[in-house]
Amino acid sequence: MTATAIITNGKVVTPKGVVEGEIEITAGKISNIAATIPRKDHLEVIDAKGQYILPGMIDTHVHINEPGRTDWEGFETGSKALAAGGVTAYIDMPLNALPATTTKEALEKKITLASGKNYIDYAFYGGLTPDNLDNLEELADGGAIAYKCFLSTYQTDIPGDFKSIDDYMLLEGMKRIAALGKILLIHCENDQVTDGLERQKVREGKTSAYDFVDSRPILAEVEAVSRVILFAKATGCPVHIVHVSSAEAVTLIEKAKLEGVNITLESCPHYFALNADDLARIGPVAKCQPPLRYPKEQEALWECLLQGKIDWVSSDHSPCTSDLKQGSIFEAHGGISGAQNSVDVMFDLAVNKRGMSVVDFANLIACQPAKRFSLLEKGEISEGYDADLILIDPSLSYTVCAEGLYYKNPHSPYIGMEIGARVTKTFLRGELVFSIEEGIVGEPKGKSILNSVPVVGA
């Protein structure tokens, strides 16, 4: 096959280190990495002078709410925002769409609607809910990459909406998921603790942002994580703990790993960029569960990240219409719209300001999630891998503004924040899909990566 493009003058971030050199792209794949690559007349040459060339982020925690709540976020707007933020593949959560992705029929509907609308590659999770134990196998057969459940309260009266589970369903679900060789992702907060504390706070008229934080204490997260670890030991089910917000939970998971438990964890950029004081300043736009923590606890989480104890970061992009972010902190919808700023915020905070190596950063946004979910030929800059690449200017500062966001509802706690690094280009399989000069480029090129994912060993 004939090479189509060369990216030159950049600092290429490979698993083995940073290479001052060039990348050759052939048929959407990385075909050569070298100090210099011979030029041919037909080759497009892309100048990355002064920039890092990194693997595109693989965002394993995104809520695209199509169908049913497409006015919150759809495949087109969500994938545009992700592409502009340096993400080249994402995995869609089973909740917030209607119907939730808890049956084969709902998954098939998602797959059909996603086709031709995505600017980056994508995959889907199935859900584990109180009434779908018998649907887990058909979800796997239909292409669900893994499963997601809630231990905190998630309950509405809307038909087809997602529901949280009790301990019996957790145990039975983990047995079946282990037999399928899949991974269970878990939102870990003790629902009895958080629900009880919320009722108490509201009854006492304590409804400030800090009261909300106090109603969802680290204790609730740690207790739920400890329960999951116990169940994982009993069932052999591979588990992944989503949006970890505390160093105590990280430490507990680290101990479980040493004991042989098949467990990983993610945290999110907002836990490192924002804290409880920012929630009090910004209001419900910065509301999420688990909540933003106090500054001292945030610093402890930073130490875990810099010590390599957090497997990767994901956005937990959880959008909604702006009206749902109005009212008191307890009543407003929880969830942060942040997918467009995951890479630049974390690069600035972790690499520029705290000295994380760019190789570790690439592991954090791409390599580790690709390995965990067996996303073949994705997640790193190596020959034979997809040319899913991003260019980052490490010193290009800019201020986030609503007008520059591609979300269906352009609200974000990062609006007004000055970020000291910027994604300047995003390539999907070697084709430009975003640049800061042109914005989103061309038509949707994203593909489903469901069929490339093998069953993982338990």
CORTANOR-V136853 format. One record per residue. N is the residue number from 0. RES is the residue in one letter. SS is DSSP state (H for helix, E for strand, - for the rest). PHI is phi in radians with two decimals (NA if undefined). Layout:
n = (N;N)
res = (RES;RES)
ss = (SS;SS)
phi = (PHI;PHI)
//
This chain:
n = (0;1;2;3;4;5;6;7;8;9;10;11;12;13;14;15;16;17;18;19;20;21;22;23;24;25;26;27;28;29;30;31;32;33;34;35;36;37;38;39;40;41;42;43;44;45;46;47;48;49;50;51;52;53;54;55;56;57;58;59;60;61;62;63;64;65;66;67;68;69;70;71;72;73;74;75;76;77;78;79;80;81;82;83;84;85;86;87;88;89;90;91;92;93;94;95;96;97;98;99;100;101;102;103;104;105;106;107;108;109;110;111;112;113;114;115;116;117;118;119;120;121;122;123;124;125;126;127;128;129;130;131;132;133;134;135;136;137;138;139;140;141;142;143;144;145;146;147;148;149;150;151;152;153;154;155;156;157;158;159;160;161;162;163;164;165;166;167;168;169;170;171;172;173;174;175;176;177;178;179;180;181;182;183;184;185;186;187;188;189;190;191;192;193;194;195;196;197;198;199;200;201;202;203;204;205;206;207;208;209;210;211;212;213;214;215;216;217;218;219;220;221;222;223;224;225;226;227;228;229;230;231;232;233;234;235;236;237;238;239;240;241;242;243;244;245;246;247;248;249;250;251;252;253;254;255;256;257;258;259;260;261;262;263;264;265;266;267;268;269;270;271;272;273;274;275;276;277;278;279;280;281;282;283;284;285;286;287;288;289;290;291;292;293;294;295;296;297;298;299;300;301;302;303;304;305;306;307;308;309;310;311;312;313;314;315;316;317;318;319;320;321;322;323;324;325;326;327;328;329;330;331;332;333;334;335;336;337;338;339;340;341;342;343;344;345;346;347;348;349;350;351;352;353;354;355;356;357;358;359;360;361;362;363;364;365;366;367;368;369;370;371;372;373;374;375;376;377;378;379;380;381;382;383;384;385;386;387;388;389;390;391;392;393;394;395;396;397;398;399;400;401;402;403;404;405;406;407;408;409;410;411;412;413;414;415;416;417;418;419;420;421;422;423;424;425;426;427;428;429;430;431;432;433;434;435;436;437;438;439;440;441;442;443;444;445;446;447;448;449;450;451;452;453;454;455;456;457)
res = (M;T;A;T;A;I;I;T;N;G;K;V;V;T;P;K;G;V;V;E;G;E;I;E;I;T;A;G;K;I;S;N;I;A;A;T;I;P;R;K;D;H;L;E;V;I;D;A;K;G;Q;Y;I;L;P;G;M;I;D;T;H;V;H;I;N;E;P;G;R;T;D;W;E;G;F;E;T;G;S;K;A;L;A;A;G;G;V;T;A;Y;I;D;M;P;L;N;A;L;P;A;T;T;T;K;E;A;L;E;K;K;I;T;L;A;S;G;K;N;Y;I;D;Y;A;F;Y;G;G;L;T;P;D;N;L;D;N;L;E;E;L;A;D;G;G;A;I;A;Y;K;C;F;L;S;T;Y;Q;T;D;I;P;G;D;F;K;S;I;D;D;Y;M;L;L;E;G;M;K;R;I;A;A;L;G;K;I;L;L;I;H;C;E;N;D;Q;V;T;D;G;L;E;R;Q;K;V;R;E;G;K;T;S;A;Y;D;F;V;D;S;R;P;I;L;A;E;V;E;A;V;S;R;V;I;L;F;A;K;A;T;G;C;P;V;H;I;V;H;V;S;S;A;E;A;V;T;L;I;E;K;A;K;L;E;G;V;N;I;T;L;E;S;C;P;H;Y;F;A;L;N;A;D;D;L;A;R;I;G;P;V;A;K;C;Q;P;P;L;R;Y;P;K;E;Q;E;A;L;W;E;C;L;L;Q;G;K;I;D;W;V;S;S;D;H;S;P;C;T;S;D;L;K;Q;G;S;I;F;E;A;H;G;G;I;S;G;A;Q;N;S;V;D;V;M;F;D;L;A;V;N;K;R;G;M;S;V;V;D;F;A;N;L;I;A;C;Q;P;A;K;R;F;S;L;L;E;K;G;E;I;S;E;G;Y;D;A;D;L;I;L;I;D;P;S;L;S;Y;T;V;C;A;E;G;L;Y;Y;K;N;P;H;S;P;Y;I;G;M;E;I;G;A;R;V;T;K;T;F;L;R;G;E;L;V;F;S;I;E;E;G;I;V;G;E;P;K;G;K;S;I;L;N;S;V;P;V;V;G;A)
ss = (-;-;-;-;E;E;E;E;E;E;E;E;E;E;-;-;E;E;E;E;E;E;E;E;E;E;-;-;E;E;E;E;E;E;-;-;-;-;-;-;-;-;-;E;E;E;E;-;-;-;E;E;E;E;E;-;E;E;E;E;E;E;E;-;-;-;-;-;-;-;-;-;-;-;H;H;H;H;H;H;H;H;H;H;-;-;E;E;E;E;E;E;-;-;-;-;-;-;-;-;-;-;-;H;H;H;H;H;H;H;H;H;H;H;-;-;-;-;-;-;E;E;E;E;-;E;E;-;-;-;-;-;H;H;H;H;H;H;H;H;H;H;-;-;-;-;E;E;E;E;-;-;-;-;-;-;-;-;-;-;-;-;-;-;-;-;H;H;H;H;H;H;H;H;H;H;H;H;H;H;-;-;E;E;E;E;E;-;-;-;H;H;H;H;H;H;H;H;H;H;H;H;H;-;-;-;-;-;H;H;H;H;H;H;H;-;-;H;H;H;H;H;H;H;H;H;H;H;H;H;H;H;H;H;H;-;-;E;E;E;E;-;-;-;-;-;H;H;H;H;H;H;H;H;H;H;H;H;-;-;-;-;E;E;E;E;E;-;H;H;H;H;H;-;-;H;H;H;H;H;H;H;-;H;H;H;-;-;-;-;-;-;-;-;H;H;H;H;H;H;H;H;H;H;H;H;-;-;-;-;-;E;E;-;-;-;E;E;-;-;-;H;H;H;H;-;-;-;-;-;-;-;-;-;-;E;-;-;H;H;H;H;H;H;H;H;H;H;H;H;H;H;-;-;-;-;-;H;H;H;H;H;H;H;H;H;H;H;H;H;H;H;-;-;-;-;-;-;-;-;-;-;-;-;-;E;-;-;E;E;E;E;E;-;-;-;-;E;E;-;-;H;H;H;-;-;-;-;-;-;-;-;-;-;-;-;-;E;E;-;-;E;E;E;E;E;E;E;-;-;E;E;E;E;E;-;-;-;E;E;-;-;-;-;-;-;-;E;-;H;H;H;-;-;-;-;-;-)
phi = (NA;-1.64;-1.10;-1.95;-2.73;-2.27;-1.78;-2.16;1.21;-1.72;-1.70;-1.47;-1.66;-1.80;-1.04;-1.64;2.54;-1.63;-1.98;-1.44;-2.96;-2.29;-2.10;-1.78;-2.05;-2.33;0.90;1.42;-1.99;-1.37;-1.78;-2.83;-2.28;-2.70;-1.05;-2.47;-2.12;-0.99;-1.46;-2.26;-1.00;-1.45;-1.27;-1.42;-1.96;-1.92;-1.58;-1.92;-0.93;1.35;-2.12;-1.56;-1.85;-2.12;-1.15;-1.07;-1.13;-1.88;-1.61;-1.59;-2.55;-2.31;-1.85;-1.72;-1.70;-1.75;-1.59;1.66;-2.30;-1.11;-1.22;-1.43;-2.98;-2.03;-1.05;-1.15;-1.18;-1.10;-1.26;-1.09;-1.07;-1.10;-1.05;-1.13;-1.59;1.59;-1.72;-2.01;-2.73;-2.47;-2.09;-1.55;-1.28;-1.43;-1.98;1.54;-1.33;-2.24;-1.32;-1.10;-1.44;-2.10;-2.36;-1.08;-1.11;-1.15;-1.15;-1.08;-1.12;-1.02;-1.05;-1.13;-1.19;-1.28;-1.07;1.42;-1.97;-1.67;-1.55;-2.40;-1.30;-2.70;-2.57;-2.28;-1.65;-1.77;-1.78;-2.00;-2.27;-1.07;-2.10;-2.24;-0.96;-1.38;-1.71;-1.11;-1.16;-1.21;-1.14;-1.11;-1.10;-1.39;2.00;-1.08;-1.36;-2.95;-2.25;-2.34;-2.44;-2.04;-1.66;-1.41;-1.21;-2.39;-2.62;-2.32;-1.64;-1.44;-1.01;1.48;-1.36;-1.26;-2.44;-1.36;-2.11;-1.70;-1.18;-1.10;-1.14;-1.06;-1.13;-1.15;-1.08;-1.15;-1.07;-1.25;-1.18;-1.07;-1.16;-1.44;1.26;-1.86;-1.94;-1.89;-1.63;-2.36;-1.46;-1.83;-2.58;-1.23;-1.18;-1.17;-1.19;-1.19;-1.14;-1.14;-1.15;-1.09;-1.04;-1.12;-1.07;-1.13;-1.07;-1.53;1.30;-1.68;-2.20;-1.43;-1.03;-1.19;-1.14;-1.08;-1.01;-1.21;-1.35;-2.22;-1.25;-0.99;-0.89;-1.13;-1.20;-1.14;-1.08;-1.15;-1.07;-1.12;-1.14;-1.08;-1.06;-1.06;-1.20;-1.14;-1.09;-1.29;-1.85;1.30;-1.35;-1.17;-2.24;-2.37;-1.62;-1.54;0.54;-1.17;-2.05;-2.39;-1.13;-1.09;-1.18;-1.04;-1.08;-1.12;-1.20;-1.03;-1.12;-1.11;-1.03;-1.12;-1.54;1.65;-1.30;-1.42;-2.50;-2.32;-2.54;-2.17;-2.18;-2.29;-0.95;-1.16;-1.27;-1.71;-1.56;-2.32;-2.44;-1.04;-1.13;-1.20;-1.05;-1.11;-1.36;-1.49;1.63;-1.02;-1.06;-1.79;-1.39;-2.67;-2.26;-0.98;-1.38;-1.02;-1.68;-1.21;-0.91;-1.09;-1.22;-1.10;-1.11;-1.13;-1.17;-1.01;-1.07;-1.09;-1.11;-1.21;-1.54;1.37;-1.59;-1.89;-1.17;-2.84;-2.03;-2.39;-1.37;0.83;-1.11;-2.26;-1.43;-2.79;-1.22;-1.11;-1.12;-1.32;-1.69;-1.66;1.57;-1.25;-1.11;-1.34;-1.52;-1.16;-1.14;-1.62;2.47;-1.89;-1.54;-2.59;-1.08;-1.33;-2.14;-1.08;-1.24;-1.21;-1.06;-1.23;-1.07;-1.12;-1.28;-1.51;-1.49;-1.15;-1.69;-2.14;1.39;-1.10;-1.23;-1.19;-1.17;-1.09;-1.12;-1.09;-1.06;-1.19;-1.78;-2.44;-1.12;-1.14;-1.11;-1.08;-1.19;-1.10;-1.77;0.91;-1.44;-1.15;1.05;-2.30;1.72;-2.72;-1.69;-2.55;-1.07;1.62;-1.53;-0.99;-1.44;-1.60;-2.26;-2.31;-1.84;-2.15;-1.57;-1.28;-2.21;-1.60;-1.48;-2.74;-1.92;-1.18;-2.30;-1.03;-1.12;-1.61;-1.62;-1.63;-1.03;-1.04;-2.16;-1.38;-2.00;-2.89;-1.19;-1.50;-1.05;1.60;-1.42;-1.54;-1.98;-1.60;-2.67;-2.64;-1.27;-1.78;-2.61;-2.25;-2.05;-1.94;0.84;1.48;-1.77;-1.18;-2.02;-2.69;-2.52;-1.22;-1.39;-1.84;1.31;-1.21;-1.95;1.29;-1.66;-1.03;-2.05;-1.18;-2.18;-1.22;-1.87;-1.02;-1.28;-1.60;-1.73;-1.38;-1.20;-1.58;-1.29;-1.46)
//
